[in-house]
Amino acid sequence: MAHLAYMLIALDHSTPAAVAREAKQITWVIEAHVTMGDFDVVAVVEHETTKGFPSVAAELRRIEGVTRVATCVVVHP
């Protein structure tokens, strides 16, 4: 069974649309959307195991302009 998480991404002054496009290129990221509020982009991640989420978050943090990634694991789909 695949596990789902929402990864909330905060940026410096980078363009959220460009970051969302780059996030979609990461394996396991199935969607990425520009948002308004405390976070600028939300990525939807589906992984074989919850143990894989930290490595996806680390990849997201490597995108230029990303300052913070918060992970919210879905417990009841």
C-alpha positions as CSV (number, residue, x, y, z in Angstrom):
1,M,0.0,0.0,0.0
2,A,1.3,3.4,-0.9
3,H,1.6,6.2,1.7
4,L,0.6,9.8,1.0
5,A,2.0,13.0,2.4
6,Y,1.6,16.7,1.8
7,M,4.9,18.6,1.8
8,L,4.5,22.3,2.5
9,I,7.3,24.4,0.9
10,A,8.4,27.9,1.9
11,L,10.5,30.0,-0.4
12,D,12.7,33.0,-0.3
13,H,11.9,35.3,-3.2
14,S,12.0,32.6,-5.8
15,T,9.1,32.2,-8.3
16,P,6.7,29.6,-6.8
17,A,5.6,28.4,-10.3
18,A,9.2,27.5,-11.2
19,V,9.7,25.7,-7.9
20,A,6.4,23.8,-8.4
21,R,7.5,22.7,-11.9
22,E,10.9,21.5,-10.6
23,A,9.3,19.7,-7.6
24,K,7.1,17.7,-10.1
25,Q,10.3,16.3,-11.6
26,I,11.2,14.6,-8.4
27,T,10.4,10.9,-8.2
28,W,7.5,10.2,-5.8
29,V,6.0,13.8,-6.2
30,I,2.7,13.3,-8.0
31,E,1.4,16.9,-7.8
32,A,2.7,20.3,-6.9
33,H,0.6,23.5,-6.5
34,V,1.4,27.1,-5.9
35,T,-0.5,28.3,-2.8
36,M,-1.0,31.5,-0.8
37,G,-0.3,31.8,2.9
38,D,2.6,30.6,5.1
39,F,3.8,28.2,2.4
40,D,4.3,28.9,-1.2
41,V,4.0,25.5,-2.8
42,V,2.3,22.2,-1.7
43,A,3.7,19.0,-3.1
44,V,1.7,15.8,-2.9
45,V,4.0,12.8,-2.4
46,E,3.1,9.1,-2.7
47,H,5.8,6.6,-1.5
48,E,6.0,2.9,-0.9
49,T,6.8,3.5,2.8
50,T,6.7,6.5,5.2
51,K,10.5,6.0,5.7
52,G,10.9,7.4,2.2
53,F,9.4,10.8,3.0
54,P,12.6,12.3,4.5
55,S,14.6,11.7,1.4
56,V,11.9,13.4,-0.8
57,A,11.9,16.4,1.6
58,A,15.7,16.6,1.3
59,E,15.4,16.6,-2.5
60,L,12.8,19.4,-2.3
61,R,15.1,21.4,0.1
62,R,17.9,21.2,-2.6
63,I,15.7,23.2,-5.1
64,E,17.1,26.8,-5.3
65,G,15.0,29.2,-3.2
66,V,13.5,26.6,-0.9
67,T,13.9,27.7,2.7
68,R,11.7,25.2,4.6
69,V,9.8,21.9,4.0
70,A,7.2,20.7,6.4
71,T,5.8,17.2,6.0
72,C,2.2,16.2,6.8
73,V,1.6,12.5,6.5
74,V,-1.9,11.4,5.7
75,V,-3.1,8.9,8.3
76,H,-6.6,8.3,6.9
77,P,-7.1,8.6,3.2
